[in-house]
């Protein structure tokens, strides 16, 4: 529970093979980049060189988020609206508000 509210993590989504592979590929690359940054810290690499790699990871995470959000809108949101679940629009607006902080 977060801030006294139930987590929405009980929902699931079956992803297509293509979507799944793309997201996992991105996450694997990001994981490798983070391990690389850890290695740089362990080897006492100069701060600016590490910060450049941190910026690359940040950009990669933003790309992952954009892809996931786009897929969410094209599938979950569209399907819910077609089924008359107008509360999904409010959920999307709240999500966008959190993402834009």
C-alpha positions as CSV (number, residue, x, y, z in Angstrom):
1,X,0.0,0.0,0.0
2,X,1.3,3.4,-0.9
3,X,0.0,6.6,0.8
4,X,-2.9,4.5,2.3
5,X,-4.1,3.4,-1.1
6,X,-4.0,-0.1,-2.6
7,X,-1.5,-0.7,-5.2
8,X,-2.9,-1.2,-8.7
9,X,-0.4,-4.1,-9.3
10,X,-3.2,-6.7,-9.2
11,X,-3.9,-5.9,-12.9
12,X,-2.1,-7.9,-15.5
13,X,-1.7,-7.6,-19.3
14,X,-0.9,-10.3,-21.8
15,X,1.7,-8.8,-24.2
16,X,2.3,-9.8,-27.7
17,X,5.6,-11.7,-28.4
18,X,6.9,-8.7,-30.3
19,X,6.1,-6.2,-27.5
20,X,7.5,-8.6,-24.9
21,X,10.8,-9.1,-26.7
22,X,11.2,-5.4,-27.4
23,X,10.6,-4.4,-23.8
24,X,12.9,-7.2,-22.4
25,X,15.6,-6.3,-24.9
26,X,15.5,-2.6,-23.7
27,X,15.6,-3.7,-20.1
28,X,18.5,-6.0,-20.6
29,X,20.5,-3.2,-22.3
30,X,19.6,-0.9,-19.4
31,X,20.7,-3.5,-16.9
32,X,24.0,-3.9,-18.6
33,X,24.5,-0.1,-18.7
34,X,23.8,0.1,-14.9
35,X,26.3,-2.7,-14.3
36,X,28.8,-0.8,-16.3
37,X,28.2,2.3,-14.2
38,X,28.7,0.3,-11.1
39,X,32.0,-1.0,-12.5
40,X,33.1,2.5,-13.3
41,X,32.5,3.6,-9.7
42,X,34.4,0.5,-8.4
43,X,37.3,1.5,-10.7
44,X,37.3,5.1,-9.5
45,X,36.5,6.4,-13.0
46,X,36.4,10.2,-13.2
47,X,33.0,11.7,-12.2
48,X,32.1,13.3,-15.6
49,X,32.6,10.0,-17.4
50,X,30.2,8.3,-15.0
51,X,27.7,11.1,-15.3
52,X,27.7,10.8,-19.1
53,X,26.8,7.1,-18.7
54,X,24.1,7.9,-16.2
55,X,22.6,10.3,-18.7
56,X,22.6,7.5,-21.3
57,X,20.8,5.2,-18.8
58,X,18.3,8.0,-18.1
59,X,17.6,8.4,-21.9
60,X,17.3,4.6,-22.2
61,X,14.7,4.4,-19.4
62,X,12.8,7.3,-20.9
63,X,12.7,5.4,-24.2
64,X,11.4,2.3,-22.4
65,X,8.7,4.4,-20.7
66,X,7.7,6.0,-24.0
67,X,7.3,2.6,-25.6
68,X,5.4,1.1,-22.7
69,X,3.1,4.1,-22.5
70,X,2.4,4.1,-26.2
71,X,1.6,0.4,-26.0
72,X,-0.6,0.9,-23.0
73,X,-2.6,3.7,-24.7
74,X,-3.0,1.7,-28.0
75,X,-4.2,-1.4,-26.2
76,X,-5.4,-1.1,-22.6
77,X,-6.8,2.4,-22.8
78,X,-8.5,2.0,-26.2
79,X,-10.0,-1.3,-25.2
80,X,-11.3,0.1,-21.9
81,X,-12.9,3.1,-23.6
82,X,-14.5,0.9,-26.2
83,X,-16.0,-1.2,-23.3
84,X,-17.3,2.0,-21.7
85,X,-14.8,2.2,-18.9
86,X,-14.5,6.0,-18.8
87,X,-12.5,5.8,-15.5
88,X,-9.5,4.7,-17.6
89,X,-9.2,8.2,-18.9
90,X,-8.9,9.5,-15.4
91,X,-6.3,6.8,-14.6
92,X,-4.3,7.9,-17.7
93,X,-4.5,11.5,-16.8
94,X,-3.2,10.7,-13.2
95,X,-0.5,8.5,-14.7
96,X,0.7,11.3,-17.0
97,X,0.7,13.7,-14.1
98,X,3.0,11.4,-12.2
99,X,5.3,10.9,-15.2
100,X,5.6,14.6,-15.9
101,X,6.9,15.6,-12.4
